[in-house]
Amino acid sequence: MEWLEESEKSLDSELEIANDPDKIKTQLAQHKEFQKSLGAKHSVYDTTNRTGRSLKEKTSLADDNLKLDDMLSELRDKWDTICGKSVERQNKLEEALLFSGQFTDALQALIDWLYRVEPQLAEDQPVHGDIDLVMNLIDNHKVLLSGTFYFILFDYSECTGNVNHLN
């Protein structure tokens, strides 16, 4: 939980986005490193969540059950918040790169992101039948789709404006 809180503080403190394309690329590279560390913690998050649910099922005291439920909710909320802020930060950095005239670099950043996310979307990835895990995967998929469609629509409207300007 401590790592999650530190990560959230770090994301909250990195609000400023540079105007210089090279600085934006540096910020984007730093954010990709953060996302790698976040991805590395995903298995720890899942294991902790599963262990907590298992303990919750085995406890006979209502007070302990309630406390475990609160702890699991807090963990899930914190994880979802950090994942959401991470996606938001990435979108803002890619958008800033696009606005700075570095369309090719922004497109490459999107392609890199798609390659990173593609294995997570593979159909042959087991779901394990755990309802909380399935619901979490569905929520992550919705976040993924909303971010992807936003970027595609943004890119399309930008290109349309450029074509109209050329005419």
N, C-alpha and C positions, 0 to 999 in steps of 0.2 A: 504494500500500500504506500510505503514511503517513496518508492521509485515512481509510482503513479502521481503522487502529489508533487514531487520535484519536476516531473515531466510537464505537468500542467502549468506549474509556475514558469518553467522555461518557455513553453509555448505562449503563455500570456505576456512574457517579457519581450518576445520577438515580434512585436507588432509592426515595427518599422520595416518598410520595404524600400530598397534603394531604387534610384532612377537609372543608374548606369548599368548597361547590360552585363558587363563583366561582374559587377558586384551582385547583381540579381542571380547570375549563374552560380556564384559562390554561395549565396544564401540557399539556392535550390539544392546544391550539392550537400550543404550542411543539413538541410532538412531531409534529404534522402538518407543520410546517415542516421538521423533520428528515427526515420521510418523503419530502417533496418533493425535498429535496436528495439523498437516497438514490436515489430514482427517476431523478433527473437523471444520476446516476453509472452507471446500469445500462448504458447504451450504451457507456460507457468500459470497464466490466467485460467486456461481451461482446466488444468489439473486442480488448481485451488478451488475453482467453482465446483467441480465434480466431487472433490473431497468434502467440501462444505455441505453439499446436498446429501452426500452419503451420511455424514455425521448427523445432519438434521433428521434423516429418516430413522436413525438408530437411537436418537435421544427420546427419553420418555417424559422428560420434564418440559412442561409448556413454556416455562420461562427461558430455558436453554434453546428451545425450538424457535421462539420469537427472536432471541438474540442472534442466533445463527442466520435467521431469515433477514434480519436487519443488516448484518454484516455482508451477506451475499448481495443484497440489493445495493448497498453502498459500493461494493467492489464493482458490480456490473455497471452502475451509473457512472462511476469514475472512469472505468475503461471506455465506455461509450462516449463520454465527454472528451476524453483525450483523443480517441480515434476520430471523432468529428472535428475537433480543432486541428488535428493533423491534416485531414483532407482539406479543410478550409484554408489552412496556411499554404498547402501545395497549390490549390486553385488560385489563390491570390498571387503567389510567386509566378506561376505560369502565365497568368493574365498580365502581370507587370512586364514580364519578358516579351509577351506579344505586343503590348503597347509601346515598348521601347524600340520596336522595329525589328526585333529578332524573331520573326515568325518561324523560321526554320528551326531555331533552337527550342522555341516553345512547342513546336510540333514534335521534335525529337524527345523532349521531356514527356510529352503525352504518350509517345510510342514506348519509351522506356517504362513508364508507369503501367501501360497495358501489358507489356511483357512480364512485369513483376506480379501483376494481379491475375493474369491468365491462369496460372496453375491453381489458384484458389477457386477459380470458376469451373475447373474441369469437372465433367460429369462423373468421372470415375473416382472422385474423391469421396471417401465414406462419410456418412452423416451420423452414424452410430445410433440412431433412433432416440437420442436424448432430446426431449421436447424443448428444453431451454437452449440447448446447442442449436437445434434447428431454427428456433425463433431468432436467435442471435445471428445465425447465418442469413436468414431472410432479411433482417434489419440491415446487416452489412451490405447485402446485395442491393437493397433500396438506396443506401447511401452511395454505393458505387454507381448505380444507374443515374441518380440525380446529378452527381458530379460529372459523369461522362456526358450526359445529355446537355448539361449547362455549357460545357466546354465546346461541344459540337455546335450548339445553337449560337453561341457567342462567336465562334469562328465563322459560321455561315453568314451571320449578319454583318460581320466585319468584311468578309470577302464581297458580299453583295454591295456594300457601301463603296468599296474600292472599285468594283466594276462600274457602278453607276457614275462614279467620279470620273472614270476614264472615258465614258461615253459623252 
